[in-house]
Amino acid sequence: MIESPTPAPKYWAFISYSHRDAKWADWLHKSLESYRPPKLLIGTPGARGPVPRRLHPIFRDRDELARSTDLGANLNEALRGSASQIVICSPDAAKSRWVNEEILAFKRLGRADRIFCLIVGGEPNASDDPARAGRECFPRALRYHLAEDGSLSSRRTEPIAADARPEGDGRYSAKLKLIAGVLGVGYDALRRRDQQRRNRRLFALACGALGGMTVTSSLAVYALYQKSAALRQTARAEAEAETAKQTTRFLVDLFRISDPSEARGNKVTAREVLDKGSARLDSELAQQPAIQAQLFDTIGTVYMGLGLYAQASPLLDKALVLRRRLPEQGPQQRLVESLNHVAELHGREADFPGSERYYREAIALSAAARTPGDFATSRAVSLHGLGYVLGQQGRYADADRTLRDALALERRVGLDSGDEGARTLQDLAKVVEESGDIQKAIPLMERVVALHRGLHGSEPYPAFAEAVNDLGYLEEQKGNHAAAEALMVEALNMKRKLFGDKHPEVAAGLANLGLLANDEGQLARAEDLYRQALAMDRELLGEVHPDVADTLNNIAFVQADRGDLKGAISSERESLKIYRQLFPGDHPEVARIANRLGFWLTQARAYGEADLELRTALGMRQRLLGADHPDVASSLTHVAILATAQHEYAAALTAADRAASIFRASASADWRTAVADSVAGGALIGLGRLDEAGKRLAPALAVLRGKDSTAPAAYLQIAERYARELERHRRPAARVAASGALSP
């Protein structure tokens, strides 16, 4: 009969091992009992109860087992009194009768989900291949589930394993994974907290050595220190340790500016530090390709985080080329890491097919590894990135499925309850919302916020603030303005605590409140908030920056809503000019602004310029996103509105019908579908097909006039104009005088 777990265990863990692996057992025992969880986690709830100040005691049998037929009373009592079991896995452990018996005894207590493995030699599941059976590291009791009678069944398991070998996680990361499992907390949360603690020590030492130096971009500099520290902490072999050591030395050396005149004044910016470092890489480390690749990747990802994509691209590409040439000189995880970073950069630059290609290569490489389980974390990153890119392409079903696969994998490796899991869940919520189901998106985003509250409490954190703001946006989309404003104000206050009163993130928070005020019809307040954000962005970021362009676009919407069409067109032209400077080729933001500018130019009867912008936007979206993306449908709707205004009714009907078809396939019962239907109705009026026009216009108007409609007022006005035109054509006296021309 299976016993229930002991309510108050005597030991945090029972270490099972072959006595040939006694050195590993000694290291693990000391490492666990000497470990102090980060202060911010102590007392917080875990799956095994509140996180303690120490993992003490840990049970380890130090004596050879007697030559008996059972484990003995002492060991059975220790197993019953242990909250979890850690099995040190090696070929010797796989052959050990007593290790196998200990695992069986612990499983029979009903605690199979509390068994954690530490691989120190051999290969997992090597016994599946008779030629490699001698390399098996998992005891048989680990590889199979128990049958109802307590014996081993033929049903396979997937043991939860950390790999202490140099080619695996390394001792440090493996130890943290085991501790996360024993405590029942997310590995990501534990690693991040532990990393912050170690980084504070490193940062204090660095400040002492480099006293007096001012660095204005603290976030980027922190990222550099964090990366270099992580490299040293996860050193997996002597060569890897040397790489980390030299990488750290190189990065720290970047901050040693002996001559203040090297800087552009009395402050040293993170950008200057990065530029100085990247300029040295090619010449100084050509004979050390592994170190060179790591530094190319490190500095490239920081450039990418700062939005400096042109500077990031060559560095990340060089890192990838070098790592492709070094398959035997370093873990394949490094190559997967480079593929993920290059894929992310392509996605940020709107090269979605290129991004998808690199993510899929990373996933395939992970799956083809001899021990795919070692790649679980990096594969989760790849799946998350791929899901995001698929969503950007409008392939919402594929994106939804891929992001859920990423979440499942994160759950398996213990990342689902940390920041990484929260980010994946947040992107899933956005995909669900983009596909038109706000009702399902909101609970997902609420889970994201709850995750962050559990991780950070009242402590402000950038990703936490972003999640709160996104939930506010969804509530605003649903029409819950009070809830939306409360969340957006909370997010803005969090950003002010993090960054001060003058920061791009604070400007973004002001712009979000401006959006909410605009939707509530508080146009003067909306424009004031937007202009505060614009002034802050221009001062901090300069004139040519995406945030400046986006805020100008928001101001243009307010101006249009206030009836200042001329002002709206002027602001939108300024926004489009900035985006075209930033992204000279095809880019979604360029297409978005050109599409909106074309619509307003149509309303202003500037048909020639409107046609140019709308056709440009449509072609760009078709090339970037494919023929069936909702953004393509949005462009087609505007093209149809322009064609109707120019009396090109057949072309207008074709474009409107195609738009409605795309919208229906991607998001049912959406106001955008109603707009496309209303424009089709307008085109049918021009063609004299009045009955058909009525059948398209009536339901479209019902949707656009509905109390739950979030359609911009301009589209309702156009639809009502078409309805009046239809009524005029239906009057017998008016039919004779009707010109057949429709207003825009």
N, C-alpha and C positions, 0 to 999 in steps of 0.2 A: 504494500500500500504506500502511495506517495505521501510524504509528510508535507505540511505547510511550512513556509520559512519561519525561522525563529524571529519573534518580534524585536528583540534587542540583542543583536549578535555580539558575541564576545570578541571576534576578530573581524577586521575589515576585509581581509582576504586570506585565503589558504594557498600557499605556493606549492604546486605540484611539479616535480622535476626528476629527471634521472640524476643520480649522484655523480655521473660523469660530467654533468653540467653544473657542478656545485659552485664554480666561480661565478657563473651567471646568476645563480640563486642568491649568492652572497651579495653581489652588486645590487640586484633588484630589491632584496630585503632592506638593505641599508638606504637605498634611494627612496623607497616608499615611506619608510618610517621617519626619515629626516626631512621629507618634503613638507613645506608649509604652504597651504593654499593661499592665494592672494587675499588680502584683507577684505576687498570688496565682495568676495564670494562667501566668506565665512558667515555662517548663519542663514544663508539663502537656501531655499528648498531645492533638494535634489531628489532623484528617484529612490535613494536610500535614506532619506531624511535630511535634516539640515547639514550643510557642509561644515565639517569640524575644523578645529585649528590644526590638528595633526592626524595623519593616517596611522594611528597606533592603537592596538598592536596589530601586526601582521604575523600569521602563523607560518613557520617554515620548519619542516622536520630536518633536524641536523644529524640524525643517527641512521645507520643502515637498518632497514626493516628486518625483523627476525624471519627466520626461515619457517614461516607458518602459512596456513592456507587462507588467512583473512587479514584485513588491515589492522586489526587490533582495536581494543576499546578506546585507547587514547586518540588515535587518528580519526576514528569514526566520530568521537565526541568533538574533536576540533573541526571536522567538516560540518557537523550540525551547527556548530557555533560560529560559522564564518558566513559573512554576508555575500561573499563572492569567492570565486576560485580563479587563480592565474596559473596557466599551464605553460611552462617553458618548453617550447617545441623544438625538437632536433631529431635526427635519425636515432639517437640513443633513447630519447623519450618515446619515440614511436614504437620502439622494441620493448620498452619497459612494461612488464606485467603490472607493477604496482602503480605506475602513473595511470595506466588504463583503468585499474580498479578504483583509484581515487576519483577519476572523472565519472565513472559509472555511479559510484556512491553519491556524488554531489548531484548528478542528474536525477537520481531516484528521490532526492529531497524536493524535487519540483523546481529546481533552480537552474535549468539548462541555459536560460537567457542571461545568467550571471557568470558564465564561464568566459574568460578572456585569455587570448593566446599571445605569447611573446615568442616570435620566431627568432632563433639564434643560429640555425644551421639547417641544411637540407632544403627540400622544396615541398610546398603544400601540394597534396594530392598526387605526388609523383608515383604512388603505387598503382594509379590507374594505367600506367604504362609499365608492363613487366620488366622492360629493359632498364627502367629507372627506379624500380621499387625500393632499392636500397637507399635512395635519397629521400624517401618519405619522412616528413617531420611531424605530421599530425598522428597521434595515437588513434587507433580504430574507434575508440569510444567518442572521440571528437567528431568523427566523420559521418556518424550515423545517429539518427533519432532513436529514442527508446520506444519499444513496443509497449502495449498496455500492461503486459506482465512484467515489465521492468528489464527485459532483455533487450539487446540491440536489434533493431529492425534493419531492413535493407534500404530504408529511405534516407537519402543523403541530406546532410546539413551544410550550412555555410558558416564555418567558425569565424568568430569576430577576432581578428588578429592584428597585432602591431608587429612591425618587423624591425628588430634592433640592428640588423646587419648594415654595413656601409652602403650597400646597393639598395637598401630598403628605406625605412624611415630614419635610421640612425638611432642611437641610444636615447638622445634627449626627447625627440618627438615620440618615439615608441613609449617611453616612460609616461609622457603626458597623456597619450591615448589610453594607456591602462588606467591611469589615475582618473581620467574623465569617466571611464566605464565603471570603475569601482565606486566613485562618488555619485554616479548617475546624473552628471551634468554634461552639457554639450562640449565637445572637444574644442570647438571654435571659441566658445566663451572662455574656457580655461586657458587655451593657448594665448588668446588676446590679452587677458588679464595678466598672465604670467609674462608675456612679452612686454606689456607696458611697464611692469615692475622692473624687468631687466633693462629696458630702454632708459628708464629714469636713472638707473645707476650709470649706464654708459654715458648718458647725456651729461650727468654731473661731472664725470671724469673729463669728458671732452671740454666742458665749459671751463674747468680748472686749467686745462692745458692751453686753451685758446682764449683766455680771459680778455674781456673788453671788446670782443668782436661782435658787432651788431648784424643780425641777419633779418631782413625785413619780411621775407616770405617764409614764415616759420613752419607752415604746414608742409611745404615742399621739402624743406631741410629735414624736418622730422621724418618724412617718408624715406629720405636717403639713409638716415641713421637706422631706421627700422629695417630697411632692406639689408643693410650690411650686418646688422645684429642678427637678423634671421639667418643669414648665410652662415655665420659663425656657429650659431646654435644648432643648426641642422647638419653640421659637418658629418659626413658618413664614412670617410676614410682619410688616410693621410693626404692623398692628393686633393680631396675635397676640402679638407681642413686648411691646406695650404692656399687653395683658391680663395676661401673665405678670408683668411688672414691677409692676403695681399689685396683683396678687394676692399677690405676695411681700411687698410693703410692708404690705398689710393684715394678713397673717398674722403677720409679725414684730412689728407694732405691738401685737398682742394680748398679747405678753409684757412690754410696757413698762408695768408697774403702778407708778405713781409713789408711791402711798399704800399702804403695807403693810396698812392696815386694810381695803382692798378684798377681801383674801383672808380665808379662814376660819381665820386663824392665821398662823404664820410660814412656811407653805409654800403654794405655788400649785399646785393640781392641774390636770391636763389638762382635767378636766370643767369647772372654772371658766373656763379659757381658751376652751373651745368655746362655753360658754353666753354668755360675753361677746361673742364674735365673731358668733354667730348672731343675737343681739339687735340688733346694729348693721347687719346686712346690708340689711334692708328700707329703712331710712331713708337710709343713706349712699351707696348705689350705684344708686339707682333710675334715674338718667340714664345708667347704663353697663350695659346688660343683659347684654352678653357677659361682662364681669368679674363681675357679680352672679351669673350662672348658674354660672360656674366655681367661685366661692366657695361657693354653695349646695351644689354637687355635692361639693366637697372636704370641707367640714365634715360634710355628711351622710354621706359614706362613712366618715369617722372615727367618728362616732357609731355607725354600723352595726357597725364593727369592735369597738367596746366593748360591743356588745349592747344599746345604748340605742335601740331601734327606734322608740319613740314620738317621740323627738327627731329621729331621722334621717328619718322619713317625710315631714314637711312640707317639709324642705329639699330632698330629692331630687325631690319632686313639683314644687316651684317651679323647680328647675333644668331639669327636663324641659319644663315649660310654656314657659319662656323660650327654650329651644333650639328648640322647635317653631316659634317665631315668627321665628327668625333663620336661615332656611335659606341665605340669600345672604350673610350677614355672617360666616360662619365655616365651617370644614370640616364636612361631614356626619358625620365621625367623632365629633364632640362629641355629636351627637344619639344616635348609636349607643351611645356611652359612657354617656349618661344612661339610655337604655333598659335597658342591661345592669345598671346599678346599681339601678334601680327594680325590675327583675325579680329581682335577687338578694335585695333586701329582702323582696319578697312571698314568695319561697321560704323565707326565714328565719322569716317569720311564719306559715308553713304555708298560705298562700294559693297553692296549687300551680297551679290554673287561671289565676289572675292572672299569676303568674310566667311560666308557659308562654306566655301571650299576649304579654307584653312581649318575651320572648326571640325569639319567632317574628317579631315586628315588626322587631326589630333585624336578624335574619337576612335578612328580605325587603328591608329598606332597603339592606343591604350588597350583596345580589345585584343590586338595581336600579340601583346606581351606574354612572356612565358608565365608570369604571375600577374594576371590582370587585376587581382585584388589590390596590388600595390599601387595601382593607378587610379583607384576609386575617387580620390579627392580631386585630382586633376581632370578626370573624366567628367565629374560633376560640374566643374568650371566650364568645360567644353560644351556640355549639354545646355547649361544655363545660357552661355553666349549664343549658341545656335538657336535656342528658343527665342531669344530677344531678336535676333536677326530675321528669323522667319516671321515674327510679329511685325517687324518694320516693313516687310514685303507684303503684308496683308494676308499671309497664309496662316490665318488664325487657328484653324483646326490643328495644323502641324505644329504651330508654336505652342498651343495649349498642351498637346501630347508630349512634346519634347521637354517643356518646363516641368511637367508633372514627373517625367522620368528623372529629371535632375533632382527634384525634391525627394523622390524615392531613394535615390542613391545617396543624397546628403543625409537622409534619415538613417541609412545603413551604416554610414561612417561617423555618425554623431554630429553632423553639421547642421541638422535641420532646426535645432533650437538656438542657434547662434546667429550672428550677423549675416553669414553667407546664406543660410536658409531663409532669413527675412528678406534679403535682396531678391532671391529667386521667387519667393511667394509674391513679392511686390510686383515684379515683372509679369507674373501670371495674372495678377489682378488687373494690370493695365491691358493685357491681351484680351481678357474677358470683357473689359469695358469697351475696348476698341471694336470688339466683335458685336457690340450692341446690347450687352446684357449687364446693365448697371446693377440690377438687383442681386446678381451673383457676385459681381465685382466687389461690392461694399463689404460683405462678410469676410472675403479674402483679405482686403486691406485692413479690416479691423483686427484680423489675426496678426498681421504684420505689426501693427501698432502695439498690440498686446505683447508680442514677442519682445519688442524693444523695451516696453515698460518693465517686463520681467528681467531683462538684461541690465538696464541702466537705471531703473527707478526714476527718481527726479533729476538724475544727472543728465545734463544736455549732451547730445551726441549728434554729429551731422546726419548720419543715416536715419536716426530717430526723428529728427526734425523734418527730413524729407518725407518720411512715411506719414507723419501727422498731417503735413501739408497735402499730400496726395489723397488722404482720406477726406480732407476738407474739400478738395476739388470734386471728388465723387459725390459727396453730399450736396454740393452746389449744383452738380449736374442733375441730381434727383429733385432739386427744388427745395432742399432743407437748408435755407439760407442761414438761419440762426446757428445750427450745428456747424455749418461750413465756416462761418466767421469765427466761432470759438476755436475751432481747430487751427485755422490759419493764423490767428493771433497767438495761439500757443506755440506754433512753429516759429513765428517771427520772434517771439520773446526768447525762445531757446537759441535761435541764431544770434541774437544780440548778446546773450550771455557767453556764447562761444567765441564770437568774432568782434564784439564791440558794436558801436553805433554806425560805423562807416565801413561797409564790406559788401562785396558783390552778392553774397548770400542774403544780407539784410535788404539790399536793393530788390532782389528777387522776391523776398517776402512782402515788401511794399507793393510790388507789381501784382502779386497774387491777390492782395486785398483790393487793389484797383480793379482787377477782373471781377471780383465778387460785387463791388459797388456798381460796376457797369451793368452786371446782370440784374441787379436790384433796381436799376433805373436811376441811381444816384450819380448822374453823369459828371457833375462838377467835382464831387469828391473823388470819383474815379480818375479824372484827368489830373487832379492835384497829386494823388498818390503816384500815378505813372510818371509825372514830371519830377517828383522827388527821386524816384528810382532812376530816371534818365540822367539827372544831374549827377547822382552818385556814381553811376556806371561810367559816365564820360570822364569824371575826375579820376576814377580808379583804373579804368580799363582803356581809355582813349576813345577816339571816334570810331575806329574800325574794329568792332567787336560784335559777336553774335548777340550779346545781351542788350547792347545799344540798339541794334537793328530790331530786335524783338519788342523792346519797349516802344520804339517808334511805331511799330505795327499796331500795338495796343492803343496808343494814342490816336492813331488813324481811325480805329474802330469807334472810339468815343466821339471823335469829330463827326464821323458819318452818322452816328446815332443822334447827335445834336443837330443834324441837318446841315452841317458844314462840309458839303461834299468836296468843295475846292480844297479845304484844309486837309481832309482825309487823303485826297489824291497826292497832295504835296508831301505829307508825312510818309505815305506808303512808297513814293518814289525814292525818298531819302533812305528808307529801310532797304529797299531793293538794291539800291546802289551799293550799300555796305555789304550786303550778302553776295553780290556779284564780285566785289573785290576779294572777299574771303574765300569764295568757292567759284573760281572762273569757269569750271565745267558744269556738268549736270549735278544738281544737288536738290534734295527734297525741300529745303528752306527757300531756295531761289524759286522753285516751282510754286510753292505755297504763296509767296508774296506776289509773284507775277500773276497768279490766278486771281487773287483778291483785287489787285490793281486793275486788271482787265475788267472785272465785274463793275467796279466803281466808274471806270472810264465809259463802260456801256451806259450806265445810268446818267453820266454827264454828256451822252451822245457824241463822245469822241471815238467814233466807231473804228477808224483806221488804226489808232494806237491800241485800242482795246483788242482788236483782232490779233495784232502782233504779239501782245503779251499773253493772251489766252492760248494761242497756237504754240507759243514757246513753252508755256507751262505744261500743256497737254503732251507735247512731244517728249519733254524731259521726264514727265511722270511715266509715260509708257516705256521709255528706255530704262528707267531706274526700277520700276515696280512691276512691269508686265501689264498686259491688257486688261486684267480683271480686278485691279486694286480699287478700293473705294475712292482713293484720291484721284484716280483717273476718271471715275464717275463724276466726282465733283467738278473737274475741269470740263467734262463733256456737258454737264448741266449749264455751266456758264457760257460755253460755246453755243449751246442751243438758245439761251436767252438772247445772246447777241444776234444770232441768225434770225430769230423771230423779229427782233427790232429792225432788222434790215430787210424784212419781208422774204427771207430765204426759207420758206416754210418746210419744204421737203427735207432740206439739210437739217433744219432744227428738229424735225420729228425723228429723224434717224439718230441724231446725237442724244436726244432726250430719252428715247426708247432704250438705247444702249445703256445710258446712265441708270435708268430705273432697273434694268435687268441686273446690272452689277450690284446695285444696292440691295436688291431683294436676295441675291445669292449670298451676300456677306452679312447682312444685318436686317432681320425682318422687322416690319412695322416701324421703320425709322422715319423721322421727319424729312431726312434727305431724299428718301424714296418719294415722299409726297411732293417735294419741290420738283423733282424730275417729272413726275406725272402731271403736275400743273403746267409745266412748260410744254410737255407733249400736247396737253389740252389747248394751249395757246397756239401751237403750230397747226393743230387740226382745225381751229377756227379759221386761220388764214387759208387753209386748203378747202374751206367750205364744208367740212365734214362735221357739222354741228352736233349731231347726236352722239358721235364718238367723243367729241370734245367734252360734252356734258358728262359723259360717263367717266372720263378721266379727271375732270375738274372737281366734281362734287365730293368724292371721297378724299381727294387731296386737300381740299379746303377744310373738310371736317377734321383732319389730322392737324393741319397748321393752326386752326382756330381752337383746338382742344386745350383744356386748362392745363394739361400736363406737357404741352408742346414746349420745347426749348429752342425752336427755330428762330433765327434772327428775324426781326420785324420786316426787313427789306424783302424777304422771300414771301411773306404773307401779303405784303402790299402788291407784289408782282402778280401773285395768284388771284387776288381780288380784282386787279385790273383786267386780267384775262376773263374773269367771271362777268364783269360789267360789259366787256366787249362781246361776250357770247350773248348776253341778254339783249344788247343793242342789235346784233345780227338776227336775233329771233323775232324782233318786232317787225311786222309786215311793212310799216312805213319806213323803218330804218334800213330794211334790206336793200331798198332801191338806192338810198343815199350812201350806203356803206362803201367805203373805199377798199375794204379788205386789209387795210394796214393796221398793225398792232403797235402800240407804244412799247418801249423797252421796259 
